[in-house]
Amino acid sequence: MVDGNAAARPAPALLPALGAMTWLQALVALALFAPGVVAPRAHIEVWQLSMFSCAVFAVGIPASFWGGGFIARLGSMRIASLCAAAIVASMALASLGSTGALLAAGLCLGLAFGPETPASAALLSRLVTAERRAFVFSVRQTGNQIGAVCGSLALPAIAIALGPACCYAAVGACAVLAIGLFEWLRPAYAGKVVPPPKLDLRARLALVTADRRIAMLTLASMPFSAMQVSLNTVFVTLGTRELGLSHIEAGMALACAQGGGLVGRLGWGLVAMRFNASRMVLIVIGLGMAFCAALLGLDGASLSHTGQFVIAALFGLTASGWNGVFIAEIARLAPQDRIGETTGAVLTASYAGLLAAPALVSILDGVASLGAAFFALACLALCGTVALIWGSHDKADA
């Protein structure tokens, strides 16, 4: 089977594959952030940006759920090439500038957003030892921050100097270069092709529900994802409206959170690797994000500015730092010939949290406040943490 663990030949080098898959995630993040970054110059309204994001997630959910079979047949590097091609098409559509083109760009980008993490999990899991898995997967997940930072720094300057279309062209050009890299690496990482039996909907769901530990990971991923996307999208509004911060100060606090997220993705992976305790690390992360969200939501305005910045950094450390350890734990527990399919099925629930969070926050903000919304997210994250604790008692090796 492609990307199976039972290949007879020695496993190829880890670093080229890790670099390629990190680049892939950075490209997806860069493309996802691009319309928002160029919005002032391109005259894109907030509702259009929301439409674009919802389109990405709406296609990403089924693409993740059903993509595992294609990963097994085509190999992770070929899937990476197809994801990069979808990014090229998405950016070409976005450059047209119309609302319909932006919607189509989001739908197209979803075809890359959904399969890229399962493809990475399927490939990297057979190249890394169990002891290093959590750290390696955490390194891979830093691609999201790398893409966001690069986009935030480079794309505004390109938009001002050359126009929004050139921003989209720059992202597309990076994706074209990536296709060349993925196809160059593909022969070295292609295993023997043995098409797996087809999995219907029930069989795919069974990959999640058959093992209670995986099922509890799936449940926890929904509120964790909801917390992460809410931190990234409405924290500045929370800061200016309810925490007494200026716009610049709120932006600096969010920057602290993003920095904490980058440190967390690497640091939590190191801790999980050092103590061989990925699930315990996830439990600590869940408790941490619940505490930070509840504190900011209920009593954040009473904190000093220094305290608010410290809590924001801790918030990012947890709410944006859990992904790598989470993916590594899925890869550990999944059937070793079904890692791609299992990861995709679990991430379907995670992406559902991304879709539901904006609606939940909007409703609670309308009837109460943003602080109340963050407190509700904290309660949900605490429930997810309890699910992890409960699931950890299923088997002794959890």
Secondary structure as GFF3:
##gff-version 3
##sequence-region A 1 398
A	DSSP	alpha_helix	14	42	.	.	.	ID=ss1
A	DSSP	alpha_helix	46	74	.	.	.	ID=ss2
A	DSSP	alpha_helix	76	94	.	.	.	ID=ss3
A	DSSP	alpha_helix	99	113	.	.	.	ID=ss4
A	DSSP	alpha_helix	116	124	.	.	.	ID=ss5
A	DSSP	alpha_helix	133	141	.	.	.	ID=ss6
A	DSSP	alpha_helix	143	162	.	.	.	ID=ss7
A	DSSP	alpha_helix	164	189	.	.	.	ID=ss8
A	DSSP	alpha_helix	201	209	.	.	.	ID=ss9
A	DSSP	alpha_helix	212	242	.	.	.	ID=ss10
A	DSSP	alpha_helix	247	275	.	.	.	ID=ss11
A	DSSP	alpha_helix	278	299	.	.	.	ID=ss12
A	DSSP	three_ten_helix	300	302	.	.	.	ID=ss13
A	DSSP	alpha_helix	305	319	.	.	.	ID=ss14
A	DSSP	alpha_helix	323	333	.	.	.	ID=ss15
A	DSSP	alpha_helix	339	367	.	.	.	ID=ss16
A	DSSP	alpha_helix	370	391	.	.	.	ID=ss17
###
